Amino acid sequence: MDWDNNLRRVTGTMEGREVQLTIGDTTAYINGTPALLDVPATIENSRTLVPVRFISESLDAEVNWDKITNTAIIKTK
């Protein structure tokens, strides 16, 4: 993960895939292709928060939700 403070953009790369999110913007980019987000990335208490399902699936990971423990389970392929 890389942070560009001037653009307020976070960029993540993994195995040839690149995901970019800009704080407050509901459009993200996967390998340069725009994708609509349900919620934008934000900054709270000096921490960047991103939609974990979107990031995970964009990087070709599988995301499941455990209702009993309220836990997101992320598995890379």
PDB file as gemmi writes it, atoms N, CA and C in Angstrom:
CRYST1    1.000    1.000    1.000  90.00  90.00  90.00 P 1                      
ATOM      1  N   MET A   1       0.848  -1.173   0.000  1.00  0.00           N  
ATOM      2  CA  MET A   1       0.000   0.000   0.000  1.00  0.00           C  
ATOM      3  C   MET A   1       0.889   1.230   0.000  1.00  0.00           C  
ATOM      4  N   ASP A   2       0.522   2.197  -0.810  1.00  0.00           N  
ATOM      5  CA  ASP A   2       1.224   3.477  -0.867  1.00  0.00           C  
ATOM      6  C   ASP A   2       0.225   4.604  -0.651  1.00  0.00           C  
ATOM      7  N   TRP A   3       0.699   5.678  -0.036  1.00  0.00           N  
ATOM      8  CA  TRP A   3      -0.141   6.839   0.237  1.00  0.00           C  
ATOM      9  C   TRP A   3       0.439   8.054  -0.451  1.00  0.00           C  
ATOM     10  N   ASP A   4      -0.386   8.796  -1.202  1.00  0.00           N  
ATOM     11  CA  ASP A   4       0.004  10.062  -1.816  1.00  0.00           C  
ATOM     12  C   ASP A   4      -0.743  11.162  -1.079  1.00  0.00           C  
ATOM     13  N   ASN A   5      -0.025  11.888  -0.227  1.00  0.00           N  
ATOM     14  CA  ASN A   5      -0.655  12.904   0.613  1.00  0.00           C  
ATOM     15  C   ASN A   5      -1.205  14.069  -0.210  1.00  0.00           C  
ATOM     16  N   ASN A   6      -0.524  14.438  -1.287  1.00  0.00           N  
ATOM     17  CA  ASN A   6      -0.995  15.553  -2.118  1.00  0.00           C  
ATOM     18  C   ASN A   6      -2.322  15.236  -2.789  1.00  0.00           C  
ATOM     19  N   LEU A   7      -2.469  14.017  -3.305  1.00  0.00           N  
ATOM     20  CA  LEU A   7      -3.705  13.605  -3.972  1.00  0.00           C  
ATOM     21  C   LEU A   7      -4.712  12.986  -3.015  1.00  0.00           C  
ATOM     22  N   ARG A   8      -4.269  12.710  -1.779  1.00  0.00           N  
ATOM     23  CA  ARG A   8      -5.094  12.000  -0.777  1.00  0.00           C  
ATOM     24  C   ARG A   8      -5.588  10.674  -1.360  1.00  0.00           C  
ATOM     25  N   ARG A   9      -4.637   9.932  -1.937  1.00  0.00           N  
ATOM     26  CA  ARG A   9      -4.932   8.691  -2.642  1.00  0.00           C  
ATOM     27  C   ARG A   9      -4.114   7.542  -2.064  1.00  0.00           C  
ATOM     28  N   VAL A  10      -4.782   6.396  -1.903  1.00  0.00           N  
ATOM     29  CA  VAL A  10      -4.106   5.176  -1.488  1.00  0.00           C  
ATOM     30  C   VAL A  10      -4.074   4.235  -2.683  1.00  0.00           C  
ATOM     31  N   THR A  11      -2.920   3.599  -2.889  1.00  0.00           N  
ATOM     32  CA  THR A  11      -2.750   2.665  -4.002  1.00  0.00           C  
ATOM     33  C   THR A  11      -2.224   1.352  -3.450  1.00  0.00           C  
ATOM     34  N   GLY A  12      -2.921   0.278  -3.795  1.00  0.00           N  
ATOM     35  CA  GLY A  12      -2.490  -1.056  -3.383  1.00  0.00           C  
ATOM     36  C   GLY A  12      -2.184  -1.901  -4.606  1.00  0.00           C  
ATOM     37  N   THR A  13      -1.117  -2.680  -4.533  1.00  0.00           N  
ATOM     38  CA  THR A  13      -0.778  -3.578  -5.639  1.00  0.00           C  
ATOM     39  C   THR A  13      -0.521  -4.969  -5.096  1.00  0.00           C  
ATOM     40  N   MET A  14      -0.896  -5.952  -5.911  1.00  0.00           N  
ATOM     41  CA  MET A  14      -0.673  -7.346  -5.555  1.00  0.00           C  
ATOM     42  C   MET A  14      -0.768  -8.185  -6.814  1.00  0.00           C  
ATOM     43  N   GLU A  15       0.291  -8.924  -7.093  1.00  0.00           N  
ATOM     44  CA  GLU A  15       0.323  -9.862  -8.211  1.00  0.00           C  
ATOM     45  C   GLU A  15      -0.215  -9.272  -9.515  1.00  0.00           C  
ATOM     46  N   GLY A  16       0.301  -8.112  -9.897  1.00  0.00           N  
ATOM     47  CA  GLY A  16      -0.071  -7.505 -11.165  1.00  0.00           C  
ATOM     48  C   GLY A  16      -1.366  -6.721 -11.167  1.00  0.00           C  
ATOM     49  N   ARG A  17      -2.028  -6.607 -10.030  1.00  0.00           N  
ATOM     50  CA  ARG A  17      -3.262  -5.821  -9.951  1.00  0.00           C  
ATOM     51  C   ARG A  17      -2.975  -4.557  -9.152  1.00  0.00           C  
ATOM     52  N   GLU A  18      -3.590  -3.459  -9.570  1.00  0.00           N  
ATOM     53  CA  GLU A  18      -3.437  -2.194  -8.857  1.00  0.00           C  
ATOM     54  C   GLU A  18      -4.813  -1.620  -8.556  1.00  0.00           C  
ATOM     55  N   VAL A  19      -5.010  -1.187  -7.313  1.00  0.00           N  
ATOM     56  CA  VAL A  19      -6.267  -0.589  -6.885  1.00  0.00           C  
ATOM     57  C   VAL A  19      -5.952   0.788  -6.308  1.00  0.00           C  
ATOM     58  N   GLN A  20      -6.686   1.807  -6.780  1.00  0.00           N  
ATOM     59  CA  GLN A  20      -6.499   3.165  -6.285  1.00  0.00           C  
ATOM     60  C   GLN A  20      -7.818   3.707  -5.751  1.00  0.00           C  
ATOM     61  N   LEU A  21      -7.751   4.310  -4.561  1.00  0.00           N  
ATOM     62  CA  LEU A  21      -8.907   4.965  -3.967  1.00  0.00           C  
ATOM     63  C   LEU A  21      -8.481   6.341  -3.490  1.00  0.00           C  
ATOM     64  N   THR A  22      -9.334   7.325  -3.738  1.00  0.00           N  
ATOM     65  CA  THR A  22      -9.082   8.687  -3.289  1.00  0.00           C  
ATOM     66  C   THR A  22     -10.066   9.010  -2.179  1.00  0.00           C  
ATOM     67  N   ILE A  23      -9.580   9.628  -1.122  1.00  0.00           N  
ATOM     68  CA  ILE A  23     -10.414   9.964   0.026  1.00  0.00           C  
ATOM     69  C   ILE A  23     -11.630  10.775  -0.429  1.00  0.00           C  
ATOM     70  N   GLY A  24     -12.818  10.322  -0.011  1.00  0.00           N  
ATOM     71  CA  GLY A  24     -14.063  11.016  -0.300  1.00  0.00           C  
ATOM     72  C   GLY A  24     -14.650  10.776  -1.681  1.00  0.00           C  
ATOM     73  N   ASP A  25     -13.973  10.002  -2.517  1.00  0.00           N  
ATOM     74  CA  ASP A  25     -14.432   9.766  -3.893  1.00  0.00           C  
ATOM     75  C   ASP A  25     -15.071   8.380  -3.993  1.00  0.00           C  
ATOM     76  N   THR A  26     -16.239   8.292  -4.600  1.00  0.00           N  
ATOM     77  CA  THR A  26     -16.917   6.999  -4.737  1.00  0.00           C  
ATOM     78  C   THR A  26     -16.514   6.257  -6.007  1.00  0.00           C  
ATOM     79  N   THR A  27     -15.545   6.796  -6.744  1.00  0.00           N  
ATOM     80  CA  THR A  27     -14.988   6.085  -7.895  1.00  0.00           C  
ATOM     81  C   THR A  27     -13.581   5.630  -7.539  1.00  0.00           C  
ATOM     82  N   ALA A  28     -13.342   4.335  -7.652  1.00  0.00           N  
ATOM     83  CA  ALA A  28     -12.012   3.761  -7.451  1.00  0.00           C  
ATOM     84  C   ALA A  28     -11.537   3.266  -8.809  1.00  0.00           C  
ATOM     85  N   TYR A  29     -10.282   2.827  -8.878  1.00  0.00           N  
ATOM     86  CA  TYR A  29      -9.738   2.333 -10.139  1.00  0.00           C  
ATOM     87  C   TYR A  29      -9.039   1.007  -9.915  1.00  0.00           C  
ATOM     88  N   ILE A  30      -9.398   0.027 -10.748  1.00  0.00           N  
ATOM     89  CA  ILE A  30      -8.760  -1.286 -10.726  1.00  0.00           C  
ATOM     90  C   ILE A  30      -8.014  -1.403 -12.044  1.00  0.00           C  
ATOM     91  N   ASN A  31      -6.690  -1.417 -11.972  1.00  0.00           N  
ATOM     92  CA  ASN A  31      -5.851  -1.427 -13.176  1.00  0.00           C  
ATOM     93  C   ASN A  31      -6.275  -0.332 -14.158  1.00  0.00           C  
ATOM     94  N   GLY A  32      -6.613   0.838 -13.619  1.00  0.00           N  
ATOM     95  CA  GLY A  32      -6.977   1.981 -14.449  1.00  0.00           C  
ATOM     96  C   GLY A  32      -8.431   2.052 -14.868  1.00  0.00           C  
ATOM     97  N   THR A  33      -9.202   0.998 -14.598  1.00  0.00           N  
ATOM     98  CA  THR A  33     -10.621   0.961 -14.979  1.00  0.00           C  
ATOM     99  C   THR A  33     -11.469   1.458 -13.810  1.00  0.00           C  
ATOM    100  N   PRO A  34     -12.361   2.435 -14.029  1.00  0.00           N  
ATOM    101  CA  PRO A  34     -13.176   2.947 -12.932  1.00  0.00           C  
ATOM    102  C   PRO A  34     -14.151   1.906 -12.387  1.00  0.00           C  
ATOM    103  N   ALA A  35     -14.361   1.966 -11.077  1.00  0.00           N  
ATOM    104  CA  ALA A  35     -15.320   1.089 -10.396  1.00  0.00           C  
ATOM    105  C   ALA A  35     -16.036   1.917  -9.333  1.00  0.00           C  
ATOM    106  N   LEU A  36     -17.341   1.749  -9.224  1.00  0.00           N  
ATOM    107  CA  LEU A  36     -18.146   2.506  -8.271  1.00  0.00           C  
ATOM    108  C   LEU A  36     -18.090   1.857  -6.894  1.00  0.00           C  
ATOM    109  N   LEU A  37     -17.874   2.686  -5.872  1.00  0.00           N  
ATOM    110  CA  LEU A  37     -17.849   2.217  -4.485  1.00  0.00           C  
ATOM    111  C   LEU A  37     -19.188   2.510  -3.813  1.00  0.00           C  
ATOM    112  N   ASP A  38     -19.603   1.637  -2.883  1.00  0.00           N  
ATOM    113  CA  ASP A  38     -20.786   1.922  -2.067  1.00  0.00           C  
ATOM    114  C   ASP A  38     -20.495   3.085  -1.119  1.00  0.00           C  
ATOM    115  N   VAL A  39     -19.285   3.101  -0.569  1.00  0.00           N  
ATOM    116  CA  VAL A  39     -18.843   4.162   0.333  1.00  0.00           C  
ATOM    117  C   VAL A  39     -17.406   4.527  -0.028  1.00  0.00           C  
ATOM    118  N   PRO A  40     -17.047   5.799   0.093  1.00  0.00           N  
ATOM    119  CA  PRO A  40     -15.676   6.193  -0.251  1.00  0.00           C  
ATOM    120  C   PRO A  40     -14.701   5.881   0.884  1.00  0.00           C  
ATOM    121  N   ALA A  41     -13.424   5.899   0.565  1.00  0.00           N  
ATOM    122  CA  ALA A  41     -12.383   5.824   1.593  1.00  0.00           C  
ATOM    123  C   ALA A  41     -12.463   7.102   2.432  1.00  0.00           C  
ATOM    124  N   THR A  42     -12.146   6.999   3.709  1.00  0.00           N  
ATOM    125  CA  THR A  42     -12.195   8.151   4.608  1.00  0.00           C  
ATOM    126  C   THR A  42     -10.963   8.159   5.501  1.00  0.00           C  
ATOM    127  N   ILE A  43     -10.778   9.258   6.188  1.00  0.00           N  
ATOM    128  CA  ILE A  43      -9.739   9.347   7.211  1.00  0.00           C  
ATOM    129  C   ILE A  43     -10.420   9.657   8.530  1.00  0.00           C  
ATOM    130  N   GLU A  44     -10.155   8.815   9.534  1.00  0.00           N  
ATOM    131  CA  GLU A  44     -10.684   9.019  10.878  1.00  0.00           C  
ATOM    132  C   GLU A  44      -9.564   8.792  11.880  1.00  0.00           C  
ATOM    133  N   ASN A  45      -9.396   9.739  12.783  1.00  0.00           N  
ATOM    134  CA  ASN A  45      -8.346   9.646  13.805  1.00  0.00           C  
ATOM    135  C   ASN A  45      -6.980   9.364  13.185  1.00  0.00           C  
ATOM    136  N   SER A  46      -6.669  10.070  12.112  1.00  0.00           N  
ATOM    137  CA  SER A  46      -5.380   9.943  11.403  1.00  0.00           C  
ATOM    138  C   SER A  46      -5.166   8.566  10.782  1.00  0.00           C  
ATOM    139  N   ARG A  47      -6.225   7.816  10.554  1.00  0.00           N  
ATOM    140  CA  ARG A  47      -6.152   6.495   9.918  1.00  0.00           C  
ATOM    141  C   ARG A  47      -6.980   6.507   8.641  1.00  0.00           C  
ATOM    142  N   THR A  48      -6.438   5.882   7.592  1.00  0.00           N  
ATOM    143  CA  THR A  48      -7.176   5.758   6.342  1.00  0.00           C  
ATOM    144  C   THR A  48      -8.026   4.501   6.396  1.00  0.00           C  
ATOM    145  N   LEU A  49      -9.319   4.653   6.192  1.00  0.00           N  
ATOM    146  CA  LEU A  49     -10.258   3.532   6.208  1.00  0.00           C  
ATOM    147  C   LEU A  49     -10.756   3.302   4.791  1.00  0.00           C  
ATOM    148  N   VAL A  50     -10.690   2.061   4.347  1.00  0.00           N  
ATOM    149  CA  VAL A  50     -11.113   1.702   3.000  1.00  0.00           C  
ATOM    150  C   VAL A  50     -12.144   0.583   3.074  1.00  0.00           C  
ATOM    151  N   PRO A  51     -13.016   0.444   2.057  1.00  0.00           N  
ATOM    152  CA  PRO A  51     -13.981  -0.658   2.029  1.00  0.00           C  
ATOM    153  C   PRO A  51     -13.238  -1.983   1.818  1.00  0.00           C  
ATOM    154  N   VAL A  52     -13.178  -2.795   2.855  1.00  0.00           N  
ATOM    155  CA  VAL A  52     -12.348  -4.005   2.830  1.00  0.00           C  
ATOM    156  C   VAL A  52     -12.822  -5.022   1.792  1.00  0.00           C  
ATOM    157  N   ARG A  53     -14.114  -5.186   1.619  1.00  0.00           N  
ATOM    158  CA  ARG A  53     -14.597  -6.146   0.612  1.00  0.00           C  
ATOM    159  C   ARG A  53     -14.158  -5.709  -0.783  1.00  0.00           C  
ATOM    160  N   PHE A  54     -14.311  -4.432  -1.095  1.00  0.00           N  
ATOM    161  CA  PHE A  54     -13.906  -3.939  -2.411  1.00  0.00           C  
ATOM    162  C   PHE A  54     -12.413  -4.155  -2.646  1.00  0.00           C  
ATOM    163  N   ILE A  55     -11.599  -3.766  -1.699  1.00  0.00           N  
ATOM    164  CA  ILE A  55     -10.145  -3.930  -1.836  1.00  0.00           C  
ATOM    165  C   ILE A  55      -9.798  -5.402  -2.010  1.00  0.00           C  
ATOM    166  N   SER A  56     -10.342  -6.236  -1.165  1.00  0.00           N  
ATOM    167  CA  SER A  56     -10.028  -7.668  -1.208  1.00  0.00           C  
ATOM    168  C   SER A  56     -10.436  -8.305  -2.526  1.00  0.00           C  
ATOM    169  N   GLU A  57     -11.664  -8.076  -2.948  1.00  0.00           N  
ATOM    170  CA  GLU A  57     -12.143  -8.678  -4.194  1.00  0.00           C  
ATOM    171  C   GLU A  57     -11.420  -8.099  -5.406  1.00  0.00           C  
ATOM    172  N   SER A  58     -11.041  -6.825  -5.347  1.00  0.00           N  
ATOM    173  CA  SER A  58     -10.282  -6.217  -6.444  1.00  0.00           C  
ATOM    174  C   SER A  58      -8.918  -6.863  -6.611  1.00  0.00           C  
ATOM    175  N   LEU A  59      -8.364  -7.349  -5.510  1.00  0.00           N  
ATOM    176  CA  LEU A  59      -7.069  -8.019  -5.545  1.00  0.00           C  
ATOM    177  C   LEU A  59      -7.228  -9.535  -5.653  1.00  0.00           C  
ATOM    178  N   ASP A  60      -8.432  -9.977  -6.093  1.00  0.00           N  
ATOM    179  CA  ASP A  60      -8.732 -11.378  -6.379  1.00  0.00           C  
ATOM    180  C   ASP A  60      -8.744 -12.273  -5.141  1.00  0.00           C  
ATOM    181  N   ALA A  61      -9.159 -11.709  -4.014  1.00  0.00           N  
ATOM    182  CA  ALA A  61      -9.317 -12.509  -2.793  1.00  0.00           C  
ATOM    183  C   ALA A  61     -10.802 -12.834  -2.611  1.00  0.00           C  
ATOM    184  N   GLU A  62     -11.074 -13.879  -1.868  1.00  0.00           N  
ATOM    185  CA  GLU A  62     -12.449 -14.293  -1.552  1.00  0.00           C  
ATOM    186  C   GLU A  62     -12.803 -13.750  -0.178  1.00  0.00           C  
ATOM    187  N   VAL A  63     -13.991 -13.147  -0.058  1.00  0.00           N  
ATOM    188  CA  VAL A  63     -14.425 -12.563   1.208  1.00  0.00           C  
ATOM    189  C   VAL A  63     -15.707 -13.246   1.659  1.00  0.00           C  
ATOM    190  N   ASN A  64     -15.713 -13.692   2.902  1.00  0.00           N  
ATOM    191  CA  ASN A  64     -16.909 -14.284   3.507  1.00  0.00           C  
ATOM    192  C   ASN A  64     -17.168 -13.612   4.838  1.00  0.00           C  
ATOM    193  N   TRP A  65     -18.407 -13.673   5.279  1.00  0.00           N  
ATOM    194  CA  TRP A  65     -18.802 -13.059   6.543  1.00  0.00           C  
ATOM    195  C   TRP A  65     -19.296 -14.138   7.492  1.00  0.00           C  
ATOM    196  N   ASP A  66     -18.735 -14.173   8.696  1.00  0.00           N  
ATOM    197  CA  ASP A  66     -19.170 -15.104   9.741  1.00  0.00           C  
ATOM    198  C   ASP A  66     -20.148 -14.353  10.635  1.00  0.00           C  
ATOM    199  N   LYS A  67     -21.452 -14.669  10.496  1.00  0.00           N  
ATOM    200  CA  LYS A  67     -22.495 -13.968  11.244  1.00  0.00           C  
ATOM    201  C   LYS A  67     -22.381 -14.206  12.752  1.00  0.00           C  
ATOM    202  N   ILE A  68     -21.903 -15.369  13.129  1.00  0.00           N  
ATOM    203  CA  ILE A  68     -21.824 -15.709  14.554  1.00  0.00           C  
ATOM    204  C   ILE A  68     -20.793 -14.842  15.271  1.00  0.00           C  
ATOM    205  N   THR A  69     -19.631 -14.672  14.645  1.00  0.00           N  
ATOM    206  CA  THR A  69     -18.557 -13.902  15.294  1.00  0.00           C  
ATOM    207  C   THR A  69     -18.434 -12.479  14.765  1.00  0.00           C  
ATOM    208  N   ASN A  70     -19.295 -12.114  13.765  1.00  0.00           N  
ATOM    209  CA  ASN A  70     -19.204 -10.799  13.131  1.00  0.00           C  
ATOM    210  C   ASN A  70     -17.789 -10.527  12.634  1.00  0.00           C  
ATOM    211  N   THR A  71     -17.276 -11.480  11.860  1.00  0.00           N  
ATOM    212  CA  THR A  71     -15.896 -11.424  11.377  1.00  0.00           C  
ATOM    213  C   THR A  71     -15.858 -11.591   9.865  1.00  0.00           C  
ATOM    214  N   ALA A  72     -15.079 -10.722   9.210  1.00  0.00           N  
ATOM    215  CA  ALA A  72     -14.816 -10.885   7.786  1.00  0.00           C  
ATOM    216  C   ALA A  72     -13.651 -11.855   7.639  1.00  0.00           C  
ATOM    217  N   ILE A  73     -13.813 -12.845   6.781  1.00  0.00           N  
ATOM    218  CA  ILE A  73     -12.765 -13.847   6.526  1.00  0.00           C  
ATOM    219  C   ILE A  73     -12.304 -13.644   5.095  1.00  0.00           C  
ATOM    220  N   ILE A  74     -11.023 -13.314   4.927  1.00  0.00           N  
ATOM    221  CA  ILE A  74     -10.467 -13.008   3.619  1.00  0.00           C  
ATOM    222  C   ILE A  74      -9.437 -14.073   3.263  1.00  0.00           C  
ATOM    223  N   LYS A  75      -9.636 -14.706   2.109  1.00  0.00           N  
ATOM    224  CA  LYS A  75      -8.719 -15.745   1.645  1.00  0.00           C  
ATOM    225  C   LYS A  75      -8.153 -15.345   0.287  1.00  0.00           C  
ATOM    226  N   THR A  76      -6.832 -15.319   0.189  1.00  0.00           N  
ATOM    227  CA  THR A  76      -6.229 -15.050  -1.094  1.00  0.00           C  
ATOM    228  C   THR A  76      -6.244 -16.325  -1.921  1.00  0.00           C  
ATOM    229  N   LYS A  77      -6.286 -16.164  -3.227  1.00  0.00           N  
ATOM    230  CA  LYS A  77      -6.372 -17.319  -4.122  1.00  0.00           C  
ATOM    231  C   LYS A  77      -4.998 -17.728  -4.567  1.00  0.00           C  
TER     232      LYS A  77                                                      
END                                                                             
